[in-house]
Amino acid sequence: MIKKLKYKLIGLFSLIFIILFVGGTGYYFAGKNSEPEYLSKVDKILFDKKNKSPKYIITLPDKMSVNTAAQQDNAETAEAPITPQANDLKSKIARYTAEVMGNIPHISKLNDAEGLSPLPVVEAEEEYEQNINGYILPKIADNGRKPWIEFAQERHPLQPNFYRISILLKGLGVNKIQTEQILTKLPREVSLSFSPYGEDNKRLIGMARNLGHETYADLLLSPKDFLESDNGPLALSITESHEKNIENTYKSIANAMPTGGIVINEGITSSEVELGLKDIMEKVGAMGLLIIDATESSDVEKIKTQGIARRKADIVITDYTPKALQKAFKEAESIARKQGSVLIVSDVKMSVIKAIDDWAKTFSPQLTYQEMKEQNIETIARPYALVPISAMVVE
């Protein structure tokens, strides 16, 4: 009786073991089959960590050492005969690579601009300075002269039948090296606006003004997708107090250098914040500064102010592909012919700088009637002229 019971227990334990073994084996292989085919070791690591980014990723060579792999590659290269077809393919690849690299816009490929010369006012002057809450800001001089006019480029009359084109690049100063290079490559008529996050704006603004560029300050707003992105602590925020937004405006302007005005960047400009923006615009206008509306909507344009110099951008470039830039320039020429002038605003992008340089070179030179007569020129092919922003504004 005891022996029978013993055999039954052994059989029962054996059955349980078999069931557990089979079940475990099936679960293991089922899990393996459910894994994807990894394209790289990084994908495998991310899968193992349930898609959590690993702190470090070290990729090691597979199956052979680096030296062994290099030796094998060298051996294969040495053994493989060099055919005319292979040489031709290598030549085509080399030409294609050179062509691609040659088409990549780079500042170093541009020639230095001609005729660069200092503005009438390069450094800060006490008669145009005031201290507000510890910030050195522009002000209207006691004799009524306004900074946006006095800090501007001297005006030169255009020849008859020429249309004015003004270009402003914003966001300068964040990349110091790039900014330094840009200043010498662009015509002095191109106006520049500096980001409040530039760490060396005082020196860069001085350099820009020494080369003849008018200088302005970016005023950042809360981004329209503020739940997903952020324009930083110096942007006007819909969640901050009005006093804080005024302080951020002062910080954006206070470069201890001549600043002709502010450039209102794209962002939230709806009626909920219109009252605060109106007050800020009036405070900026009271300093004798120019306000440039670089937004695509008409919200800022609808804010009514008295006695303030203002100008809205006709074209705000947001697509920096060559095809889009050519389309924008063609539109600019059309607007200039209809209304006599056009203002284009863009972030500082290398593709834009290269396109501006190429475009400006197509403009006809401004010749007097006598010069045209002497050179036997009857018509002006492309009667466009670059001018600074100050030449586009009538207060």
Residue pairs with C-beta under 8 A, 6 or more apart in sequence:
35 47
36 43
36 47
38 44
38 47
41 57
41 59
42 57
42 59
45 54
45 57
46 52
46 53
46 54
61 69
64 72
105 350
105 351
105 353
105 354
106 350
107 178
107 181
107 182
107 185
107 350
107 353
108 181
109 354
110 185
110 353
110 354
110 357
111 185
112 184
112 185
113 184
113 185
113 186
113 187
113 188
113 211
115 187
115 188
115 212
116 184
116 188
116 211
116 212
117 188
117 211
117 212
118 209
118 210
118 211
118 212
119 151
119 152
119 153
119 154
119 209
119 210
119 212
119 213
119 214
119 258
120 150
120 154
121 150
121 151
121 209
121 258
122 206
122 209
122 210
122 258
123 206
123 257
123 258
124 136
124 256
124 257
124 258
125 258
127 141
127 142
128 138
128 139
128 140
128 141
128 145
128 147
128 150
128 151
128 258
128 288
129 136
129 137
129 138
129 139
130 136
130 137
130 138
130 139
130 287
131 137
132 250
133 247
133 250
135 250
135 251
135 253
135 254
136 254
136 256
137 250
137 253
137 254
137 287
138 147
138 151
138 253
138 258
138 259
138 287
138 288
138 289
139 147
139 287
139 288
140 146
140 147
140 286
140 287
140 288
141 150
141 288
145 288
146 288
146 289
146 309
146 395
147 258
147 259
147 260
147 287
147 288
147 289
148 260
148 261
148 288
148 289
148 290
148 309
148 390
148 393
149 288
149 390
151 214
151 215
151 258
151 259
151 260
152 214
152 260
152 388
152 390
152 391
153 188
153 189
153 212
153 214
153 388
153 390
153 391
155 390
155 391
158 164
158 366
158 385
158 387
159 366
159 367
159 368
161 380
161 383
162 366
162 380
162 383
162 384
162 385
163 333
163 336
163 337
163 340
163 341
163 342
163 383
163 384
163 385
164 336
164 340
164 341
164 342
164 385
164 387
164 391
164 392
165 332
165 333
165 336
165 341
165 342
165 344
165 363
165 384
165 385
165 386
165 387
166 189
166 191
166 341
166 342
166 343
166 344
166 386
166 387
166 388
166 389
166 391
166 392
167 189
167 190
167 191
167 343
167 344
167 345
167 346
167 356
167 386
168 190
168 191
168 192
168 193
168 216
168 263
168 292
168 294
168 313
168 343
168 344
168 345
168 346
168 389
169 182
169 186
169 190
169 191
169 192
169 193
169 345
169 346
169 347
169 348
169 352
169 353
170 192
170 193
170 195
170 216
170 218
170 263
170 265
170 294
170 345
170 346
170 347
170 348
171 193
171 195
171 218
171 347
171 348
172 179
172 182
172 192
172 193
172 194
172 195
172 198
172 204
172 208
172 348
173 179
173 194
173 195
173 197
173 198
173 199
173 200
173 201
173 204
174 195
174 197
174 198
176 198
176 199
176 200
176 204
178 348
179 198
179 204
179 348
180 204
180 207
182 348
182 353
183 192
183 204
183 207
183 208
183 211
183 213
184 211
185 353
185 357
186 213
186 353
186 356
186 357
187 360
187 386
188 211
188 212
188 213
188 388
189 386
189 387
189 388
190 213
190 356
190 386
190 388
191 213
191 214
191 215
191 216
191 260
191 388
191 389
192 208
192 213
192 214
192 215
192 216
193 215
193 216
193 217
193 218
193 263
193 292
194 201
194 204
194 205
194 215
194 216
194 217
194 218
194 255
195 201
195 218
196 217
196 218
196 220
196 234
196 248
196 251
196 252
197 232
197 234
198 204
201 255
201 257
202 255
202 256
202 257
205 215
205 255
205 257
205 258
205 259
206 257
208 215
209 215
209 257
209 258
213 388
214 260
214 388
214 389
214 390
215 257
215 258
215 259
215 260
216 259
216 260
216 261
216 262
216 263
216 290
216 292
216 389
217 252
217 253
217 255
217 259
217 261
217 262
217 263
218 252
218 262
218 263
218 265
219 236
219 249
219 252
219 262
219 263
219 264
219 265
219 280
220 231
220 232
220 234
220 235
220 236
220 252
220 265
220 267
221 231
221 235
221 236
221 264
221 265
221 266
221 267
221 268
221 269
222 231
222 235
222 236
222 237
222 238
222 239
222 267
222 268
222 273
223 229
223 230
223 231
223 235
223 266
223 267
223 268
224 266
224 267
224 268
226 238
226 268
231 265
231 267
233 248
234 248
234 251
234 252
235 248
235 267
236 245
236 248
236 249
236 267
236 273
236 276
236 277
236 280
237 244
237 245
238 268
238 272
238 273
240 248
242 276
242 279
245 276
245 280
246 279
246 280
246 283
249 262
249 280
249 283
249 284
252 262
253 259
253 262
253 284
253 287
253 289
259 289
260 289
260 290
260 389
260 390
261 284
261 289
261 290
261 291
261 292
261 309
262 284
262 289
262 290
262 291
262 292
263 292
263 294
263 345
264 291
264 292
264 293
264 294
264 295
264 300
265 294
265 295
266 294
266 295
266 296
266 316
267 295
269 277
269 295
269 297
269 299
269 300
270 299
271 299
274 299
274 302
274 303
277 300
277 303
278 303
278 304
278 305
281 291
281 303
281 305
281 308
282 305
282 308
284 291
284 308
285 291
285 305
285 307
285 308
285 309
289 309
290 309
290 310
290 311
290 389
290 390
290 393
291 308
291 309
291 310
291 311
292 310
292 311
292 312
292 313
292 343
292 345
292 389
293 300
293 301
293 310
293 311
293 312
293 313
294 313
294 316
294 345
295 313
295 316
296 316
296 318
300 312
301 312
307 395
308 395
309 393
309 395
310 393
311 343
311 389
311 392
311 393
312 343
313 343
313 344
313 345
314 332
314 335
314 342
314 343
314 344
315 328
315 331
315 332
315 335
315 342
315 343
315 344
315 345
316 344
316 345
316 346
317 324
317 325
317 328
317 344
317 345
317 346
317 347
317 352
319 325
319 328
320 346
320 349
320 351
320 352
321 351
322 351
322 355
325 351
325 352
325 355
326 355
328 344
329 355
329 359
332 342
332 344
333 342
333 384
335 342
336 342
336 384
341 387
341 392
343 389
343 392
346 352
360 386
362 382
363 382
363 384
363 385
363 386
364 380
364 381
364 382
364 383
364 384
366 385
367 375
367 377
367 380
372 378
372 380
